[in-house]
Amino acid sequence: MKILFMLIVFIGVALGYLGYKLKYTKPNYQLEKTTTGRTVKFLDYNESKRYERNKVVGILILALSIVIFGVGLFALIFAEKFGL
């Protein structure tokens, strides 16, 4: 049972890493195309929407990973305390 809870904790950490990468990493062209006003000049409208969608999906995945990590950690502590 403890191995299952440890797996849930690991999945939470892995999802957190994925969410972080989606939200906080920028492709090289975006770093090169940033103006002095800190805005990014996208090639077209679809590319700007994709960038915004990745940020939102990253936030959602980060939130989900926190919940999964918390549930797994709570279950692991509960299993340790009560010998499950």
C-alpha positions in Angstrom: 0.0 0.0 0.0 2.8 2.4 0.8 4.3 1.8 -2.6 1.1 2.9 -4.2 1.0 6.1 -2.1 4.7 6.8 -3.0 3.8 6.3 -6.7 1.0 8.9 -6.3 3.5 11.3 -4.7 5.9 10.7 -7.5 3.1 11.4 -10.1 2.4 14.6 -8.4 6.0 15.7 -8.6 6.2 14.7 -12.2 3.1 16.6 -13.1 4.5 19.6 -11.2 7.6 19.5 -13.4 5.5 19.3 -16.5 3.3 22.2 -15.5 6.4 24.3 -14.6 7.9 23.6 -18.0 4.7 24.6 -19.8 4.2 27.8 -17.9 7.7 29.2 -17.4 9.8 28.1 -20.4 9.9 30.2 -23.5 11.0 29.1 -26.9 14.2 30.8 -28.2 12.3 32.8 -30.8 10.3 34.4 -28.1 13.4 35.4 -26.2 14.8 36.9 -29.4 11.7 38.7 -30.4 11.0 40.4 -27.1 10.9 44.2 -27.5 12.2 46.8 -25.1 8.7 47.1 -23.7 8.8 43.4 -22.7 6.3 42.4 -25.3 6.8 39.5 -27.6 6.2 40.0 -31.3 4.5 36.8 -32.5 4.5 35.6 -36.1 0.8 35.3 -36.2 -2.4 35.2 -34.1 -2.4 31.4 -33.7 1.1 31.4 -32.3 0.1 34.0 -29.6 -3.0 32.0 -28.7 -0.8 28.8 -28.4 1.5 30.6 -26.1 -1.3 31.8 -23.8 -3.0 28.4 -23.8 0.3 26.8 -22.7 0.5 29.2 -19.8 -3.1 28.4 -18.7 -2.6 24.7 -19.1 0.6 24.9 -17.1 -1.2 26.7 -14.3 -3.9 24.0 -14.3 -1.4 21.2 -14.3 0.6 22.8 -11.5 -2.6 23.1 -9.4 -3.5 19.4 -10.2 0.0 18.3 -9.2 -0.3 20.1 -5.9 -3.6 18.3 -5.1 -2.2 14.9 -6.2 1.0 15.4 -4.3 -1.0 16.4 -1.2 -3.3 13.5 -1.4 -0.4 11.0 -1.8 1.6 12.6 1.0 -1.4 12.6 3.3 -2.2 8.9 2.5 1.4 8.0 3.0 1.5 9.6 6.4 -1.8 8.0 7.3 -0.5 4.6 6.2 2.7 5.0 8.3 0.7 6.1 11.4 -1.9 3.3 11.3 0.3 0.6 9.8 -1.5 0.1 6.5 
